[in-house]
Amino acid sequence: MSQPDRAPYAERPDATRGRRFPEGASRTRTPFARDRDRIIHCTAFRRLKGKTQVFVAHEGDHYRTRLTHSLEVAQIARSLAHALRLDLDLAETVALAHDLGHPPFGHAGEDELQARMADWGGFDHNVQTFRVVTKLENRYPAFDGLNLSWETVEGVIKHNGPVAHRLDEPAWRAIAEYAEGWDLRLDTFASLEAQVAAIADDIAYNNHDVDDGVQAGLFTLDDLAEVPLIGPVLAQVRRDWPDIDARMTRLEAVRRMIGVMIDDVLAETARRIAEHKITSPEAVRAAPRTLVQFSDAMMADLSVLRTFLHQRMYRHYRVNRMRSQARRRLAEMFDLFLADPGVLPPEWAARAVADDPVRKARAVCDYIAGMTDGFAIEEHGRLFRLDLHRDL
């Protein structure tokens, strides 16, 4: 169970701050490995196979779902953690958990739930992930949620940095209330393992959006030739392999771009650790800035790449049409459920207490946020198409 050659600033499972509800130790797994297994076995994780980020799940089998994305993030996080001599299980666990709170239809779904919940406490996918692992998953008789270790919950909440400044936002009040009974040190950075998971997310989605965008025909490899980062990598692939086809060129370019980004992160992180004299997990939390980060040059290149993807992919008219349809479906379901909770499944109707409008809206939001793309489409049809009454 031990991990050899662990850096002094790595988290140690034998020094965990424990779980909110005390449990006996596992005979075969560290606390962080146990957290990972609980996430993999939970319902919200399985549903990620039917949730997408840019495309709707039924648009093709080749595009990433949030499940395949989470697996890619976990692989990159584990590789980075190994190179930095961090706890591999904790980095992988935070990576696997990071998207559990996303609603159906990707960013379109989140935008719509934010709009619908504006008067009822708001919606944020990071907070929803926290609610999934601490409340909504119902798998154990002794507690709600997954009862994850302190370090994993901290990483889920703070992988992008301190969050104390956000606690006045309505959507974040749930975290503020939870932290009153279990101090998560919301004003500090999270572990290096959590920071690794966060940057692995950036590496994964920038690369797979390039890959998926080309596959979807939203832009071509030639369109990428002048884009920083991917353009030079693509040119080198064509010099090294002049006779391979476009598909193999795309795959090789994406593979190499991942490697370039990983190498940049490792070099910049090592520089920051040395600069700030980081020698312990406590020093990581007390650091004045994120330690696991891209170099300034890489950040500049990524900014141009993201602008390209925003213009050519995220706002492509085909994607806009999908976003528009998705938002209308979620809006119509939300309004119906809020006005008539009796049409919700019984276990959700019981949560939508009629004399508590905030609780009712949150129950509606939780039900919709848990849907896969396909289920949301089917549920909308059952609610608004009379010819589907046989499926009620």
Salt bridges, closest charged atoms under 4 A:
ASP5 OD1 - ARG85 NE 3.39
GLU11 OE2 - ARG285 NH1 2.93
ASP14 OD1 - ARG12 NE 3.34
GLU23 OE1 - ARG34 NH2 3.75
GLU23 OE1 - ARG38 NH2 2.69
ASP35 OD1 - ARG19 NH1 2.66
ASP37 OD2 - ARG29 NH1 3.13
ASP37 OD1 - ARG36 NE 3.16
GLU72 OE2 - ARG64 NE 3.07
ASP87 OD2 - ARG6 NH1 2.72
ASP89 OD1 - ARG36 NH1 2.87
ASP89 OD1 - ARG78 NH1 3.50
GLU92 OE1 - ARG36 NH1 3.40
GLU92 OE1 - ARG78 NH1 2.80
ASP99 OD2 - ARG66 NH1 3.00
ASP99 OD2 - HIS69 NE2 3.81
ASP99 OD1 - HIS98 NE2 3.30
ASP99 OD1 - HIS102 NE2 3.18
GLU110 OE2 - HIS125 ND1 2.95
ASP111 OD2 - ARG323 NH2 2.87
GLU112 OE2 - ARG116 NE 2.78
GLU112 OE1 - ARG327 NE 2.66
ASP124 OD2 - ARG166 NH2 3.56
GLU151 OE2 - ARG17 NH1 3.80
GLU154 OE2 - LYS158 NZ 3.00
GLU154 OE2 - ARG285 NE 2.78
GLU169 OE1 - ARG166 NH2 3.03
ASP201 OD1 - HIS69 NE2 2.76
ASP201 OD1 - HIS98 NE2 3.33
ASP209 OD1 - HIS208 ND1 3.11
ASP211 OD2 - ARG64 NH1 2.81
ASP211 OD1 - ARG250 NE 2.41
ASP212 OD1 - ARG64 NH1 3.04
ASP222 OD1 - ARG238 NH2 3.11
ASP223 OD2 - ARG312 NH2 3.16
ASP240 OD2 - ARG256 NH1 2.86
GLU252 OE2 - ARG255 NH2 2.54
GLU252 OE2 - ARG256 NE 2.78
GLU268 OE2 - ARG271 NH2 2.72
GLU268 OE2 - ARG272 NE 2.83
GLU275 OE1 - ARG271 NH1 3.24
GLU275 OE2 - HIS276 NE2 3.91
GLU275 OE1 - ARG289 NH2 2.76
GLU282 OE2 - ARG185 NH2 2.81
GLU332 OE1 - HIS380 NE2 2.50
ASP335 OD1 - ARG116 NH1 2.87
ASP366 OD1 - ARG131 NH1 2.56
GLU379 OE1 - ARG382 NH2 2.99
ASP387 OD2 - ARG385 NH2 2.57
